[in-house]
């Protein structure tokens, strides 16, 4: 029974997030949806930066409103923001000191945008810094090509998870 409830929530999430928010890299996991494109485009941070360009912030604000509706309709849903950094080593004497800290700051930056656009979402929001992801660029790239190569790793993804324990509690309460 619980698997059917999870599938129904996942279908509802996909329907509500449709259109520009439908990119789902969550695979076959029934209890989660991972969104890593917003307004038809992935988020990307500048090298060493935790703040997004204004156009990306606007896309996130629009997504936050939709996400707020989704989480409000499904109390067993939780949102995990996973910040990432490219695989180039980084060490600074001030913050962010390294890629792990930078990736956490990126996720926190997105959380702030969500909080401003749709404050209710924050109650089920978790911020995670994953540090370095990806592989080193091939050696024979120009500076511009190298930056474009690493751009795909300087991101934040949004994972909407169904808390199966809470789902059981909510289901038991409604019976």
N, C-alpha and C positions, 0 to 999 in steps of 0.2 A: 504493500500500500504506500509506504513512504517513497519508494522509487517513482511511483506514478505521480505523487504530489510534487516531487522534485522536477520531474519532466514537465508537469503543467506550469510550474513557476518558471522554468527555463524557457518554455515556449512563450509565456507571457512577457518575460524580459526581452526576448528577441523581438517580439511584436512591438513592444513599447520603444525599444531602442532602434527600430528599423531605420531604413534610409541611410543617412550619413554616419550613423553610429553603429552600423551592423557588423563591422569587421570583428570577427570572433576568432581568436587564436587559442581558445580554450580546449580544443580537441574534443575528445569523446567524454570528458569528465561531465557527469550529469549535474554535479553540484556547483558548477561555476561557469561564468562567462568572462572572458578576458577581452577588453576593448583596448586597442592600441592605435586606432585611427579616430580622429575627431573632426567632424565636418569634412570627411573624405580624405583627410591628410593626417599623417603621424605627427606627434609633437616632437620637436627637436630643440635642444638647448645649444647655445654657443659653447665652444670649448671652455671649460673651467667656470661656467656660469650656472646659477640656479634659478634665474628669472627667465621667463618665456617672453618672446616678442609679443607685442600688443595684439596682433591678429590671432595668435594661438590662444591668448588669454580670452579673447571674445568667443572663440569656438568652445573653450572649456566652460565658460559661463553658460552658454546655451546647453551644453551637455549636462551640466550640473542640475539645471532645472528639470530635465527629463529624468535624470538619475534620481533626483529627489522624489519624483512621482513613483518611480519603480520601487525604491526602498520603502516608501510610505505604504504602498500597496501590499508589500510582502515583508512583514516584521522580522521574519527569519533571515533576511538578507543582510549581509555585511559587505562593506566596500574596502578593498585593500588597494592602496596606491603604492606601486613599486617603482622607485626611482632607480635609474641605471646610469653608469658612466662608461665611456669607451675604454678599451683595454690598455691605453697608454698610461704608464706609471706617472703618478703625481704625488708630490710631497711639498707642502708649503709651511712656512713658520706660523702663518695665521690661518683663520678659517676661510674656506674649507681646507683642512690639512691634507686630506687624501681623497681618493675616489669613493671610498665607502661613505665618508662624511658628505661629499658632494652629492652623491646619489640620494642620500636621506634628505638633504636640503631641497633637492629637486622635487621629491615627493611632497615635502612639507609646503613648498611653494604652490603646488597644485591643490593641496588641502586648503590653503588660505583662499585661493580663488573659489573653490567649492563653497567654503564657509560664507564668503561674501555673497555669492549668487543664490545659494539655497541652504540656509543655516540648519535645517532639520537633518540633512544628510550627515552632518558631523557626528551625530550620536553613534552611528555604526561604522565610523571611518577609522581605518588603521593605516599608518604610514610606515613604509619599509624602504630602507636603502640597501640595494643589492650589490653595490660596489661595481667593480669592473666586469663587463660582459663582452662577449665577442672575441674576435681574433685580430691579430695584428695585420695591418695593411701590407700588401705586397710591396717590395722594395722600390719598384720602378714607377712610382706615381709622382705627378707634380704636386705641389703644395695644395692646390685647389682640389685635385682629385683625391688626395689623402684626406682632406677635411670632409669632402662629400662621402667618402668611404666610412669614416668614423661617425658621421652624423646620425646614422641609423641606430647607433648604440647609446646616444645621449638622449634618453627618452624617459617617459613615465607611462606605465600601463595601468589601467583600472580593471581590477578583478572584482566581480560581483559574485560572492559566495553565498550559498544557502547553508545556514547553520542547521544541520540535521537534528541536533539536540533540541534547539528552539523550535524547529518545525514540528517535532513530536509533541512538544509542550503546547504549541498553538493549536495543533490538531486535536489534542486531548481536551483543551478548553472549549473548543467549538462543538464538541460532540455532546 
